[in-house]
């Protein structure tokens, strides 16, 4: 189907290729685990797990949630 010289598929592809402010949420996860001296310590421990391990594990969950938020917010 043609519309003013553009096909509807081309128009949808152009709308998708745009940048969104939602992508900035992904930087939060990147920055939080980027600098190991921030979390390279044993205390406080949680159920016997040193801080180093549970900090990284909690960011796996937070990262999944942030990724889902960005996905659903930028979905067409």
Secondary structure as UniProt FT lines:
FT   STRAND          2..3
FT   TURN            4..5
FT   STRAND          6..7
FT   HELIX           8..16
FT   HELIX           21..24
FT   HELIX           25..34
FT   HELIX           36..38
FT   TURN            47..48
FT   HELIX           51..74
//
